Every structure is written in structure tokens, then in C-alpha cells.
Amino acid sequence: MACISYLIVDSTVRSKGTGQQIEEYASRAARRRNCGNIQVHCHLRRIDAHRFYNRQGYSESPKYFTKLL
């Protein structure tokens, strides 16, 4: 599995294809490494980002656990 830890595009250049280019590059790199899937963490409050990932073909699988230390 490949994982995108953070994908953040500056608000001044959003909706210009930058995020799409970065995500597609990451997907190509994951395929070259024979990864079966790619996962990205996206906080609940990032509604616009959720729409972006849906357009890119991601499906939601909301099962994360966090332990504060």
C-alpha cells in the first residue's frame, strides 16, 4: 500500500489542477512500485478535499484510531 500523508495545495492556486497533478504522480509512482492501493488521510473538516478525492476515484474508509501521548 502507498500512503499520502499530507497533500495540501495553497489556497491561492487551488482549482488550477495542481492537486490533481500531484495525486496522479503519486498514483503512477505507487503503480510502478506494485502497490495494490493508495491511501490518503483527510481530516473530517476538510469537506472540499473530500470532494477532490472522490473526483480522483478514492472511496472513504473511515477507520482510524489515534492515541494522544
All heavy atoms as TSV, in Angstrom:
chain	resi	resn	atom	element	x	y	z
A	1	MET	N	N	0.827	-1.171	0.000
A	1	MET	CA	C	0.000	0.000	0.000
A	1	MET	C	C	0.879	1.245	0.000
A	1	MET	O	O	1.899	1.299	0.663
A	1	MET	CB	C	-0.882	0.025	1.250
A	1	MET	CG	C	-1.664	1.300	1.340
A	1	MET	SD	S	-2.607	1.708	2.832
A	1	MET	CE	C	-2.739	0.255	3.751
A	2	ALA	N	N	0.443	2.227	-0.764
A	2	ALA	CA	C	1.096	3.535	-0.753
A	2	ALA	C	C	0.264	4.462	0.121
A	2	ALA	O	O	-0.945	4.270	0.272
A	2	ALA	CB	C	1.191	4.094	-2.162
A	3	CYS	N	N	0.898	5.457	0.706
A	3	CYS	CA	C	0.187	6.373	1.587
A	3	CYS	C	C	0.631	7.811	1.317
A	3	CYS	O	O	1.823	8.087	1.264
A	3	CYS	CB	C	0.466	6.000	3.042
A	3	CYS	SG	S	-0.435	7.015	4.207
A	4	ILE	N	N	-0.341	8.678	1.131
A	4	ILE	CA	C	-0.071	10.111	1.044
A	4	ILE	C	C	-0.367	10.669	2.434
A	4	ILE	O	O	-1.506	10.652	2.888
A	4	ILE	CB	C	-0.965	10.796	-0.009
A	4	ILE	CG1	C	-0.700	10.219	-1.392
A	4	ILE	CG2	C	-0.753	12.309	0.009
A	4	ILE	CD1	C	-1.663	10.718	-2.458
A	5	SER	N	N	0.660	11.111	3.112
A	5	SER	CA	C	0.468	11.621	4.474
A	5	SER	C	C	-0.237	12.966	4.468
A	5	SER	O	O	-1.169	13.187	5.230
A	5	SER	CB	C	1.813	11.755	5.184
A	5	SER	OG	O	2.410	10.493	5.320
A	6	TYR	N	N	0.224	13.868	3.631
A	6	TYR	CA	C	-0.377	15.197	3.543
A	6	TYR	C	C	-0.319	15.651	2.100
A	6	TYR	O	O	0.721	15.551	1.453
A	6	TYR	CB	C	0.383	16.225	4.392
A	6	TYR	CG	C	0.319	15.942	5.862
A	6	TYR	CD1	C	1.346	15.268	6.501
A	6	TYR	CD2	C	-0.785	16.342	6.605
A	6	TYR	CE1	C	1.279	14.997	7.856
A	6	TYR	CE2	C	-0.854	16.076	7.959
A	6	TYR	CZ	C	0.173	15.406	8.581
A	6	TYR	OH	O	0.117	15.147	9.917
A	7	LEU	N	N	-1.420	16.150	1.602
A	7	LEU	CA	C	-1.463	16.759	0.273
A	7	LEU	C	C	-2.205	18.075	0.441
A	7	LEU	O	O	-3.428	18.107	0.605
A	7	LEU	CB	C	-2.180	15.860	-0.736
A	7	LEU	CG	C	-2.409	16.453	-2.130
A	7	LEU	CD1	C	-1.106	16.955	-2.743
A	7	LEU	CD2	C	-3.045	15.433	-3.033
A	8	ILE	N	N	-1.452	19.145	0.469
A	8	ILE	CA	C	-2.035	20.459	0.706
A	8	ILE	C	C	-1.585	21.391	-0.404
A	8	ILE	O	O	-0.399	21.512	-0.679
A	8	ILE	CB	C	-1.592	21.024	2.073
A	8	ILE	CG1	C	-2.009	20.063	3.182
A	8	ILE	CG2	C	-2.174	22.416	2.301
A	8	ILE	CD1	C	-1.376	20.352	4.517
A	9	VAL	N	N	-2.557	22.023	-1.038
A	9	VAL	CA	C	-2.273	22.998	-2.088
A	9	VAL	C	C	-2.643	24.372	-1.546
A	9	VAL	O	O	-3.729	24.551	-0.977
A	9	VAL	CB	C	-3.081	22.674	-3.370
A	9	VAL	CG1	C	-2.876	23.749	-4.422
A	9	VAL	CG2	C	-2.681	21.308	-3.922
A	10	ASP	N	N	-1.766	25.317	-1.727
A	10	ASP	CA	C	-2.011	26.675	-1.242
A	10	ASP	C	C	-3.345	27.192	-1.782
A	10	ASP	O	O	-3.671	26.996	-2.954
A	10	ASP	CB	C	-0.861	27.585	-1.692
A	10	ASP	CG	C	-0.952	28.953	-1.059
A	10	ASP	OD1	O	-1.661	29.810	-1.624
A	10	ASP	OD2	O	-0.329	29.158	-0.002
A	11	SER	N	N	-4.085	27.874	-0.918
A	11	SER	CA	C	-5.423	28.339	-1.291
A	11	SER	C	C	-5.408	29.292	-2.489
A	11	SER	O	O	-6.398	29.394	-3.206
A	11	SER	CB	C	-6.106	29.010	-0.106
A	11	SER	OG	O	-5.368	30.135	0.316
A	12	THR	N	N	-4.295	29.961	-2.736
A	12	THR	CA	C	-4.236	30.915	-3.855
A	12	THR	C	C	-4.137	30.227	-5.208
A	12	THR	O	O	-4.344	30.878	-6.236
A	12	THR	CB	C	-3.044	31.878	-3.693
A	12	THR	OG1	O	-1.830	31.114	-3.706
A	12	THR	CG2	C	-3.153	32.679	-2.413
A	13	VAL	N	N	-3.820	28.928	-5.231
A	13	VAL	CA	C	-3.697	28.224	-6.519
A	13	VAL	C	C	-4.596	26.992	-6.605
A	13	VAL	O	O	-4.446	26.178	-7.510
A	13	VAL	CB	C	-2.231	27.835	-6.818
A	13	VAL	CG1	C	-1.376	29.068	-7.038
A	13	VAL	CG2	C	-1.658	26.964	-5.719
A	14	ARG	N	N	-5.543	26.859	-5.694
A	14	ARG	CA	C	-6.470	25.730	-5.753
A	14	ARG	C	C	-7.373	25.845	-6.971
A	14	ARG	O	O	-7.598	26.928	-7.501
A	14	ARG	CB	C	-7.315	25.669	-4.479
A	14	ARG	CG	C	-6.495	25.185	-3.315
A	14	ARG	CD	C	-7.324	24.933	-2.077
A	14	ARG	NE	N	-6.403	24.669	-0.972
A	14	ARG	CZ	C	-6.581	25.071	0.252
A	14	ARG	NH1	N	-7.669	25.723	0.574
A	14	ARG	NH2	N	-5.682	24.803	1.179
A	15	SER	N	N	-7.862	24.709	-7.425
A	15	SER	CA	C	-8.763	24.600	-8.588
A	15	SER	C	C	-8.059	24.949	-9.891
A	15	SER	O	O	-8.697	25.343	-10.859
A	15	SER	CB	C	-10.012	25.473	-8.405
A	15	SER	OG	O	-10.740	25.038	-7.283
A	16	LYS	N	N	-6.739	24.799	-9.921
A	16	LYS	CA	C	-5.971	25.040	-11.145
A	16	LYS	C	C	-5.279	23.769	-11.634
A	16	LYS	O	O	-4.458	23.815	-12.531
A	16	LYS	CB	C	-4.962	26.159	-10.930
A	16	LYS	CG	C	-5.621	27.482	-10.609
A	16	LYS	CD	C	-4.610	28.586	-10.434
A	16	LYS	CE	C	-5.273	29.785	-9.846
A	16	LYS	NZ	N	-5.553	30.858	-10.677
A	17	GLY	N	N	-5.583	22.629	-10.998
A	17	GLY	CA	C	-5.027	21.357	-11.449
A	17	GLY	C	C	-3.778	20.901	-10.722
A	17	GLY	O	O	-3.274	19.814	-10.980
A	18	THR	N	N	-3.259	21.702	-9.807
A	18	THR	CA	C	-2.029	21.348	-9.104
A	18	THR	C	C	-2.206	20.091	-8.258
A	18	THR	O	O	-1.400	19.166	-8.326
A	18	THR	CB	C	-1.567	22.513	-8.211
A	18	THR	OG1	O	-1.409	23.681	-9.018
A	18	THR	CG2	C	-0.264	22.187	-7.515
A	19	GLY	N	N	-3.272	20.049	-7.453
A	19	GLY	CA	C	-3.530	18.870	-6.620
A	19	GLY	C	C	-3.725	17.620	-7.459
A	19	GLY	O	O	-3.235	16.546	-7.117
A	20	GLN	N	N	-4.441	17.777	-8.563
A	20	GLN	CA	C	-4.668	16.639	-9.465
A	20	GLN	C	C	-3.346	16.115	-10.015
A	20	GLN	O	O	-3.107	14.910	-10.052
A	20	GLN	CB	C	-5.591	17.047	-10.603
A	20	GLN	CG	C	-5.901	15.906	-11.554
A	20	GLN	CD	C	-6.855	16.329	-12.655
A	20	GLN	OE1	O	-7.364	17.441	-12.678
A	20	GLN	NE2	N	-7.099	15.423	-13.579
A	21	GLN	N	N	-2.469	17.005	-10.429
A	21	GLN	CA	C	-1.165	16.590	-10.950
A	21	GLN	C	C	-0.350	15.863	-9.885
A	21	GLN	O	O	0.280	14.839	-10.171
A	21	GLN	CB	C	-0.392	17.791	-11.471
A	21	GLN	CG	C	-0.968	18.379	-12.724
A	21	GLN	CD	C	-0.241	19.644	-13.158
A	21	GLN	OE1	O	0.593	20.188	-12.423
A	21	GLN	NE2	N	-0.554	20.123	-14.342
A	22	ILE	N	N	-0.352	16.376	-8.673
A	22	ILE	CA	C	0.398	15.743	-7.583
A	22	ILE	C	C	-0.173	14.362	-7.272
A	22	ILE	O	O	0.565	13.383	-7.145
A	22	ILE	CB	C	0.396	16.634	-6.331
A	22	ILE	CG1	C	1.154	17.933	-6.588
A	22	ILE	CG2	C	0.978	15.884	-5.132
A	22	ILE	CD1	C	0.967	18.992	-5.516
A	23	GLU	N	N	-1.508	14.276	-7.170
A	23	GLU	CA	C	-2.143	12.997	-6.865
A	23	GLU	C	C	-1.891	11.985	-7.963
A	23	GLU	O	O	-1.586	10.817	-7.694
A	23	GLU	CB	C	-3.651	13.190	-6.643
A	23	GLU	CG	C	-4.359	11.966	-6.110
A	23	GLU	CD	C	-4.610	10.896	-7.143
A	23	GLU	OE1	O	-4.855	11.225	-8.328
A	23	GLU	OE2	O	-4.564	9.711	-6.782
A	24	GLU	N	N	-1.994	12.391	-9.218
A	24	GLU	CA	C	-1.755	11.476	-10.331
A	24	GLU	C	C	-0.304	11.011	-10.363
A	24	GLU	O	O	-0.020	9.855	-10.672
A	24	GLU	CB	C	-2.181	12.122	-11.644
A	24	GLU	CG	C	-3.701	12.238	-11.737
A	24	GLU	CD	C	-4.176	13.024	-12.945
A	24	GLU	OE1	O	-3.334	13.601	-13.674
A	24	GLU	OE2	O	-5.409	13.078	-13.130
A	25	TYR	N	N	0.628	11.888	-10.033
A	25	TYR	CA	C	2.037	11.497	-9.940
A	25	TYR	C	C	2.217	10.440	-8.852
A	25	TYR	O	O	2.891	9.425	-9.060
A	25	TYR	CB	C	2.908	12.720	-9.642
A	25	TYR	CG	C	4.349	12.359	-9.406
A	25	TYR	CD1	C	5.220	12.202	-10.483
A	25	TYR	CD2	C	4.834	12.141	-8.122
A	25	TYR	CE1	C	6.547	11.847	-10.279
A	25	TYR	CE2	C	6.154	11.785	-7.909
A	25	TYR	CZ	C	7.008	11.639	-8.984
A	25	TYR	OH	O	8.309	11.284	-8.781
A	26	ALA	N	N	1.593	10.668	-7.691
A	26	ALA	CA	C	1.698	9.701	-6.584
A	26	ALA	C	C	1.083	8.358	-6.982
A	26	ALA	O	O	1.640	7.300	-6.668
A	26	ALA	CB	C	1.006	10.251	-5.340
A	27	SER	N	N	-0.031	8.385	-7.692
A	27	SER	CA	C	-0.663	7.142	-8.145
A	27	SER	C	C	0.225	6.393	-9.130
A	27	SER	O	O	0.366	5.167	-9.043
A	27	SER	CB	C	-2.016	7.443	-8.793
A	27	SER	OG	O	-2.935	7.898	-7.832
A	28	ARG	N	N	0.835	7.101	-10.050
A	28	ARG	CA	C	1.755	6.451	-11.003
A	28	ARG	C	C	2.946	5.836	-10.277
A	28	ARG	O	O	3.358	4.708	-10.569
A	28	ARG	CB	C	2.235	7.455	-12.061
A	28	ARG	CG	C	1.190	7.794	-13.103
A	28	ARG	CD	C	1.787	8.557	-14.287
A	28	ARG	NE	N	2.532	9.739	-13.898
A	28	ARG	CZ	C	1.994	10.953	-13.732
A	28	ARG	NH1	N	0.696	11.135	-13.902
A	28	ARG	NH2	N	2.745	11.974	-13.397
A	29	ALA	N	N	3.498	6.583	-9.317
A	29	ALA	CA	C	4.633	6.064	-8.553
A	29	ALA	C	C	4.240	4.806	-7.779
A	29	ALA	O	O	5.000	3.835	-7.716
A	29	ALA	CB	C	5.163	7.141	-7.596
A	30	ALA	N	N	3.042	4.809	-7.198
A	30	ALA	CA	C	2.570	3.639	-6.447
A	30	ALA	C	C	2.402	2.433	-7.373
A	30	ALA	O	O	2.773	1.312	-7.018
A	30	ALA	CB	C	1.256	3.966	-5.742
A	31	ARG	N	N	1.850	2.655	-8.565
A	31	ARG	CA	C	1.694	1.550	-9.528
A	31	ARG	C	C	3.049	0.986	-9.944
A	31	ARG	O	O	3.209	-0.224	-10.053
A	31	ARG	CB	C	0.929	2.029	-10.757
A	31	ARG	CG	C	-0.549	2.190	-10.523
A	31	ARG	CD	C	-1.279	2.515	-11.836
A	31	ARG	NE	N	-2.608	2.975	-11.540
A	31	ARG	CZ	C	-2.975	4.252	-11.473
A	31	ARG	NH1	N	-2.105	5.227	-11.700
A	31	ARG	NH2	N	-4.218	4.587	-11.192
A	32	ARG	N	N	4.019	1.863	-10.181
A	32	ARG	CA	C	5.368	1.401	-10.559
A	32	ARG	C	C	5.979	0.532	-9.473
A	32	ARG	O	O	6.782	-0.348	-9.742
A	32	ARG	CB	C	6.283	2.593	-10.842
A	32	ARG	CG	C	6.094	3.219	-12.198
A	32	ARG	CD	C	7.232	4.161	-12.564
A	32	ARG	NE	N	7.507	5.181	-11.574
A	32	ARG	CZ	C	6.904	6.376	-11.516
A	32	ARG	NH1	N	5.972	6.684	-12.391
A	32	ARG	NH2	N	7.228	7.246	-10.595
A	33	ARG	N	N	5.598	0.779	-8.233
A	33	ARG	CA	C	6.123	0.008	-7.098
A	33	ARG	C	C	5.222	-1.174	-6.742
A	33	ARG	O	O	5.361	-1.783	-5.700
A	33	ARG	CB	C	6.295	0.940	-5.902
A	33	ARG	CG	C	7.437	1.922	-6.107
A	33	ARG	CD	C	7.411	3.028	-5.060
A	33	ARG	NE	N	8.520	3.934	-5.176
A	33	ARG	CZ	C	8.632	4.917	-6.067
A	33	ARG	NH1	N	7.688	5.111	-6.959
A	33	ARG	NH2	N	9.679	5.704	-6.082
A	34	ASN	N	N	4.270	-1.459	-7.650
A	34	ASN	CA	C	3.342	-2.593	-7.490
A	34	ASN	C	C	2.486	-2.511	-6.228
A	34	ASN	O	O	2.148	-3.547	-5.641
A	34	ASN	CB	C	4.098	-3.928	-7.530
A	34	ASN	CG	C	4.754	-4.138	-8.871
A	34	ASN	OD1	O	4.123	-3.923	-9.904
A	34	ASN	ND2	N	6.008	-4.524	-8.870
A	35	CYS	N	N	2.135	-1.312	-5.813
A	35	CYS	CA	C	1.222	-1.154	-4.678
A	35	CYS	C	C	-0.194	-1.493	-5.141
A	35	CYS	O	O	-0.601	-1.113	-6.236
A	35	CYS	CB	C	1.260	0.275	-4.149
A	35	CYS	SG	S	2.855	0.724	-3.441
A	36	GLY	N	N	-0.926	-2.185	-4.301
A	36	GLY	CA	C	-2.288	-2.566	-4.643
A	36	GLY	C	C	-3.301	-1.458	-4.429
A	36	GLY	O	O	-4.384	-1.481	-5.002
A	37	ASN	N	N	-2.959	-0.493	-3.595
A	37	ASN	CA	C	-3.857	0.643	-3.365
A	37	ASN	C	C	-3.060	1.817	-2.825
A	37	ASN	O	O	-1.880	1.697	-2.516
A	37	ASN	CB	C	-5.018	0.277	-2.435
A	37	ASN	CG	C	-4.563	-0.225	-1.087
A	37	ASN	OD1	O	-3.510	0.160	-0.593
A	37	ASN	ND2	N	-5.336	-1.091	-0.480
A	38	ILE	N	N	-3.737	2.936	-2.761
A	38	ILE	CA	C	-3.123	4.152	-2.232
A	38	ILE	C	C	-4.116	4.749	-1.245
A	38	ILE	O	O	-5.322	4.768	-1.482
A	38	ILE	CB	C	-2.739	5.133	-3.357
A	38	ILE	CG1	C	-1.941	6.315	-2.831
A	38	ILE	CG2	C	-3.942	5.577	-4.151
A	38	ILE	CD1	C	-1.271	7.132	-3.925
A	39	GLN	N	N	-3.610	5.226	-0.136
A	39	GLN	CA	C	-4.455	5.763	0.925
A	39	GLN	C	C	-3.994	7.171	1.264
A	39	GLN	O	O	-2.800	7.474	1.238
A	39	GLN	CB	C	-4.328	4.863	2.153
A	39	GLN	CG	C	-5.217	5.232	3.300
A	39	GLN	CD	C	-5.030	4.246	4.437
A	39	GLN	OE1	O	-3.972	4.221	5.058
A	39	GLN	NE2	N	-6.033	3.438	4.690
A	40	VAL	N	N	-4.953	8.013	1.568
A	40	VAL	CA	C	-4.630	9.379	1.979
A	40	VAL	C	C	-5.460	9.706	3.222
A	40	VAL	O	O	-6.633	9.343	3.306
A	40	VAL	CB	C	-4.895	10.397	0.842
A	40	VAL	CG1	C	-6.338	10.400	0.405
A	40	VAL	CG2	C	-4.449	11.794	1.238
A	41	HIS	N	N	-4.834	10.327	4.188
A	41	HIS	CA	C	-5.555	10.759	5.385
A	41	HIS	C	C	-6.102	12.150	5.127
A	41	HIS	O	O	-5.396	13.026	4.635
A	41	HIS	CB	C	-4.628	10.777	6.607
A	41	HIS	CG	C	-5.328	11.255	7.823
A	41	HIS	ND1	N	-5.281	12.557	8.225
A	41	HIS	CD2	C	-6.115	10.607	8.708
A	41	HIS	CE1	C	-5.997	12.696	9.320
A	41	HIS	NE2	N	-6.520	11.527	9.629
A	42	CYS	N	N	-7.367	12.342	5.445
A	42	CYS	CA	C	-8.002	13.641	5.232
A	42	CYS	C	C	-8.945	13.912	6.391
A	42	CYS	O	O	-9.898	13.164	6.613
A	42	CYS	CB	C	-8.761	13.620	3.902
A	42	CYS	SG	S	-9.383	15.231	3.436
A	43	HIS	N	N	-8.704	14.951	7.119
A	43	HIS	CA	C	-9.494	15.276	8.316
A	43	HIS	C	C	-10.958	15.529	7.952
A	43	HIS	O	O	-11.274	16.022	6.869
A	43	HIS	CB	C	-8.912	16.517	8.997
A	43	HIS	CG	C	-9.392	16.696	10.391
A	43	HIS	ND1	N	-10.606	17.266	10.682
A	43	HIS	CD2	C	-8.829	16.370	11.570
A	43	HIS	CE1	C	-10.772	17.287	11.990
A	43	HIS	NE2	N	-9.694	16.746	12.552
A	44	LEU	N	N	-11.836	15.206	8.869
A	44	LEU	CA	C	-13.284	15.369	8.666
A	44	LEU	C	C	-13.676	16.782	8.252
A	44	LEU	O	O	-14.604	16.964	7.468
A	44	LEU	CB	C	-14.034	15.015	9.960
A	44	LEU	CG	C	-14.227	13.547	10.245
A	44	LEU	CD1	C	-14.794	13.345	11.645
A	44	LEU	CD2	C	-15.147	12.933	9.213
A	45	ARG	N	N	-13.001	17.772	8.756
A	45	ARG	CA	C	-13.402	19.161	8.486
A	45	ARG	C	C	-13.025	19.630	7.080
A	45	ARG	O	O	-13.456	20.688	6.648
A	45	ARG	CB	C	-12.815	20.089	9.546
A	45	ARG	CG	C	-11.320	20.247	9.462
A	45	ARG	CD	C	-10.807	21.251	10.504
A	45	ARG	NE	N	-9.381	21.371	10.396
A	45	ARG	CZ	C	-8.519	20.864	11.262
A	45	ARG	NH1	N	-8.949	20.223	12.325
A	45	ARG	NH2	N	-7.228	21.008	11.083
A	46	ARG	N	N	-12.230	18.857	6.357
A	46	ARG	CA	C	-11.759	19.278	5.019
A	46	ARG	C	C	-12.732	18.809	3.929
A	46	ARG	O	O	-12.397	18.009	3.063
A	46	ARG	CB	C	-10.356	18.747	4.780
A	46	ARG	CG	C	-9.350	19.332	5.777
A	46	ARG	CD	C	-7.931	18.945	5.471
A	46	ARG	NE	N	-7.547	19.517	4.193
A	46	ARG	CZ	C	-6.795	18.867	3.306
A	46	ARG	NH1	N	-6.370	17.653	3.540
A	46	ARG	NH2	N	-6.485	19.431	2.159
A	47	ILE	N	N	-13.928	19.344	3.945
A	47	ILE	CA	C	-15.003	18.923	3.048
A	47	ILE	C	C	-14.622	19.092	1.575
A	47	ILE	O	O	-14.890	18.213	0.753
A	47	ILE	CB	C	-16.300	19.699	3.358
A	47	ILE	CG1	C	-16.705	19.509	4.827
A	47	ILE	CG2	C	-17.422	19.300	2.412
A	47	ILE	CD1	C	-16.939	18.079	5.235
A	48	ASP	N	N	-14.003	20.207	1.221
A	48	ASP	CA	C	-13.593	20.412	-0.176
A	48	ASP	C	C	-12.580	19.364	-0.609
A	48	ASP	O	O	-12.614	18.878	-1.738
A	48	ASP	CB	C	-13.009	21.812	-0.382
A	48	ASP	CG	C	-14.059	22.905	-0.275
A	48	ASP	OD1	O	-15.262	22.599	-0.459
A	48	ASP	OD2	O	-13.675	24.063	-0.019
A	49	ALA	N	N	-11.676	19.005	0.296
A	49	ALA	CA	C	-10.691	17.968	-0.015
A	49	ALA	C	C	-11.372	16.627	-0.214
A	49	ALA	O	O	-10.979	15.845	-1.083
A	49	ALA	CB	C	-9.645	17.876	1.084
A	50	HIS	N	N	-12.421	16.344	0.547
A	50	HIS	CA	C	-13.168	15.091	0.376
A	50	HIS	C	C	-13.743	15.021	-1.035
A	50	HIS	O	O	-13.667	13.978	-1.697
A	50	HIS	CB	C	-14.302	14.987	1.385
A	50	HIS	CG	C	-13.833	14.943	2.799
A	50	HIS	ND1	N	-14.707	14.794	3.851
A	50	HIS	CD2	C	-12.608	15.042	3.353
A	50	HIS	CE1	C	-14.033	14.797	4.988
A	50	HIS	NE2	N	-12.753	14.953	4.697
A	51	ARG	N	N	-14.308	16.125	-1.510
A	51	ARG	CA	C	-14.850	16.154	-2.881
A	51	ARG	C	C	-13.744	15.919	-3.912
A	51	ARG	O	O	-13.933	15.208	-4.891
A	51	ARG	CB	C	-15.568	17.477	-3.129
A	51	ARG	CG	C	-16.913	17.566	-2.421
A	51	ARG	CD	C	-17.723	18.761	-2.908
A	51	ARG	NE	N	-17.229	20.018	-2.379
A	51	ARG	CZ	C	-17.674	20.582	-1.263
A	51	ARG	NH1	N	-18.607	20.008	-0.545
A	51	ARG	NH2	N	-17.177	21.722	-0.863
A	52	PHE	N	N	-12.579	16.516	-3.680
A	52	PHE	CA	C	-11.448	16.323	-4.582
A	52	PHE	C	C	-11.069	14.845	-4.667
A	52	PHE	O	O	-10.930	14.296	-5.753
A	52	PHE	CB	C	-10.245	17.156	-4.112
A	52	PHE	CG	C	-8.958	16.804	-4.798
A	52	PHE	CD1	C	-8.706	17.232	-6.086
A	52	PHE	CD2	C	-8.005	16.023	-4.154
A	52	PHE	CE1	C	-7.515	16.893	-6.724
A	52	PHE	CE2	C	-6.814	15.683	-4.779
A	52	PHE	CZ	C	-6.577	16.124	-6.074
A	53	TYR	N	N	-10.910	14.196	-3.511
A	53	TYR	CA	C	-10.510	12.791	-3.512
A	53	TYR	C	C	-11.575	11.903	-4.146
A	53	TYR	O	O	-11.247	10.959	-4.851
A	53	TYR	CB	C	-10.156	12.318	-2.100
A	53	TYR	CG	C	-8.904	12.972	-1.587
A	53	TYR	CD1	C	-8.914	13.738	-0.429
A	53	TYR	CD2	C	-7.706	12.854	-2.288
A	53	TYR	CE1	C	-7.758	14.354	0.029
A	53	TYR	CE2	C	-6.548	13.482	-1.841
A	53	TYR	CZ	C	-6.585	14.229	-0.682
A	53	TYR	OH	O	-5.452	14.845	-0.242
A	54	ASN	N	N	-12.842	12.219	-3.930
A	54	ASN	CA	C	-13.897	11.467	-4.604
A	54	ASN	C	C	-13.776	11.594	-6.119
A	54	ASN	O	O	-13.902	10.603	-6.842
A	54	ASN	CB	C	-15.289	11.928	-4.146
A	54	ASN	CG	C	-15.635	11.419	-2.770
A	54	ASN	OD1	O	-15.244	10.326	-2.386
A	54	ASN	ND2	N	-16.374	12.200	-2.012
A	55	ARG	N	N	-13.512	12.796	-6.609
A	55	ARG	CA	C	-13.329	13.000	-8.058
A	55	ARG	C	C	-12.128	12.231	-8.589
A	55	ARG	O	O	-12.111	11.800	-9.739
A	55	ARG	CB	C	-13.166	14.493	-8.376
A	55	ARG	CG	C	-14.436	15.289	-8.311
A	55	ARG	CD	C	-14.279	16.675	-8.945
A	55	ARG	NE	N	-13.147	17.432	-8.444
A	55	ARG	CZ	C	-13.179	18.250	-7.393
A	55	ARG	NH1	N	-14.308	18.411	-6.705
A	55	ARG	NH2	N	-12.104	18.917	-7.025
A	56	GLN	N	N	-11.115	12.062	-7.747
A	56	GLN	CA	C	-9.911	11.336	-8.147
A	56	GLN	C	C	-10.090	9.819	-8.063
A	56	GLN	O	O	-9.169	9.075	-8.368
A	56	GLN	CB	C	-8.720	11.765	-7.291
A	56	GLN	CG	C	-8.263	13.196	-7.508
A	56	GLN	CD	C	-7.825	13.436	-8.933
A	56	GLN	OE1	O	-8.512	14.124	-9.684
A	56	GLN	NE2	N	-6.709	12.880	-9.322
A	57	GLY	N	N	-11.251	9.359	-7.619
A	57	GLY	CA	C	-11.526	7.931	-7.592
A	57	GLY	C	C	-11.347	7.250	-6.244
A	57	GLY	O	O	-11.420	6.026	-6.155
A	58	TYR	N	N	-11.129	8.015	-5.195
A	58	TYR	CA	C	-10.973	7.441	-3.859
A	58	TYR	C	C	-12.341	7.135	-3.267
A	58	TYR	O	O	-13.328	7.801	-3.579
A	58	TYR	CB	C	-10.247	8.419	-2.927
A	58	TYR	CG	C	-8.776	8.563	-3.219
A	58	TYR	CD1	C	-8.332	9.303	-4.303
A	58	TYR	CD2	C	-7.830	7.965	-2.407
A	58	TYR	CE1	C	-6.986	9.439	-4.577
A	58	TYR	CE2	C	-6.476	8.099	-2.670
A	58	TYR	CZ	C	-6.064	8.833	-3.755
A	58	TYR	OH	O	-4.735	8.962	-4.035
A	59	SER	N	N	-12.391	6.147	-2.402
A	59	SER	CA	C	-13.605	5.880	-1.630
A	59	SER	C	C	-13.253	5.998	-0.154
A	59	SER	O	O	-12.124	5.721	0.256
A	59	SER	CB	C	-14.165	4.496	-1.954
A	59	SER	OG	O	-13.212	3.499	-1.668
A	60	GLU	N	N	-14.225	6.424	0.614
A	60	GLU	CA	C	-13.981	6.661	2.036
A	60	GLU	C	C	-13.933	5.348	2.811
A	60	GLU	O	O	-14.735	4.455	2.601
A	60	GLU	CB	C	-15.082	7.549	2.609
A	60	GLU	CG	C	-14.806	8.002	4.018
A	60	GLU	CD	C	-15.845	8.992	4.525
A	60	GLU	OE1	O	-16.701	9.414	3.731
A	60	GLU	OE2	O	-15.779	9.326	5.710
A	61	SER	N	N	-12.952	5.237	3.684
A	61	SER	CA	C	-12.860	4.091	4.597
A	61	SER	C	C	-12.444	4.630	5.964
A	61	SER	O	O	-11.270	4.620	6.319
A	61	SER	CB	C	-11.863	3.050	4.080
A	61	SER	OG	O	-10.611	3.627	3.837
A	62	PRO	N	N	-13.412	5.125	6.724
A	62	PRO	CA	C	-13.119	5.902	7.935
A	62	PRO	C	C	-12.857	5.080	9.189
A	62	PRO	O	O	-13.642	5.071	10.116
A	62	PRO	CB	C	-14.396	6.724	8.098
A	62	PRO	CG	C	-15.459	5.813	7.588
A	62	PRO	CD	C	-14.825	5.054	6.455
A	63	LYS	N	N	-11.735	4.403	9.246
A	63	LYS	CA	C	-11.434	3.635	10.454
A	63	LYS	C	C	-10.006	3.942	10.890
A	63	LYS	O	O	-9.080	3.197	10.606
A	63	LYS	CB	C	-11.613	2.143	10.189
A	63	LYS	CG	C	-11.609	1.298	11.424
A	63	LYS	CD	C	-12.877	1.494	12.223
A	63	LYS	CE	C	-12.919	0.490	13.335
A	63	LYS	NZ	N	-14.143	0.528	14.074
A	64	TYR	N	N	-9.833	5.066	11.550
A	64	TYR	CA	C	-8.534	5.442	12.084
A	64	TYR	C	C	-8.637	5.518	13.598
A	64	TYR	O	O	-9.671	5.892	14.139
A	64	TYR	CB	C	-8.086	6.813	11.562
A	64	TYR	CG	C	-7.663	6.796	10.132
A	64	TYR	CD1	C	-8.556	7.093	9.119
A	64	TYR	CD2	C	-6.354	6.522	9.787
A	64	TYR	CE1	C	-8.170	7.101	7.791
A	64	TYR	CE2	C	-5.950	6.518	8.466
A	64	TYR	CZ	C	-6.861	6.813	7.473
A	64	TYR	OH	O	-6.472	6.813	6.171
A	65	PHE	N	N	-7.573	5.196	14.286
A	65	PHE	CA	C	-7.506	5.326	15.728
A	65	PHE	C	C	-6.328	6.219	16.070
A	65	PHE	O	O	-5.279	6.137	15.419
A	65	PHE	CB	C	-7.311	3.959	16.397
A	65	PHE	CG	C	-8.486	3.045	16.253
A	65	PHE	CD1	C	-8.594	2.212	15.163
A	65	PHE	CD2	C	-9.489	3.054	17.200
A	65	PHE	CE1	C	-9.676	1.372	15.016
A	65	PHE	CE2	C	-10.580	2.215	17.067
A	65	PHE	CZ	C	-10.676	1.376	15.975
A	66	THR	N	N	-6.483	7.082	17.072
A	66	THR	CA	C	-5.419	7.963	17.496
A	66	THR	C	C	-5.248	7.850	19.002
A	66	THR	O	O	-6.220	7.795	19.740
A	66	THR	CB	C	-5.749	9.432	17.157
A	66	THR	OG1	O	-5.951	9.548	15.752
A	66	THR	CG2	C	-4.629	10.366	17.591
A	67	LYS	N	N	-4.007	7.823	19.420
A	67	LYS	CA	C	-3.696	7.792	20.844
A	67	LYS	C	C	-2.846	9.018	21.160
A	67	LYS	O	O	-1.772	9.207	20.590
A	67	LYS	CB	C	-2.912	6.512	21.197
A	67	LYS	CG	C	-2.524	6.436	22.641
A	67	LYS	CD	C	-1.774	5.144	22.899
A	67	LYS	CE	C	-1.327	5.034	24.328
A	67	LYS	NZ	N	-0.597	3.768	24.561
A	68	LEU	N	N	-3.343	9.880	22.029
A	68	LEU	CA	C	-2.577	11.041	22.435
A	68	LEU	C	C	-1.599	10.614	23.524
A	68	LEU	O	O	-1.943	9.871	24.439
A	68	LEU	CB	C	-3.508	12.127	22.965
A	68	LEU	CG	C	-4.505	12.679	21.958
A	68	LEU	CD1	C	-5.429	13.683	22.634
A	68	LEU	CD2	C	-3.784	13.311	20.788
A	69	LEU	N	N	-0.392	11.076	23.409
A	69	LEU	CA	C	0.646	10.741	24.394
A	69	LEU	C	C	1.022	11.941	25.240
A	69	LEU	O	O	0.878	13.039	24.874
A	69	LEU	CB	C	1.888	10.206	23.677
A	69	LEU	CG	C	1.647	8.982	22.799
A	69	LEU	CD1	C	2.925	8.618	22.070
A	69	LEU	CD2	C	1.169	7.829	23.634
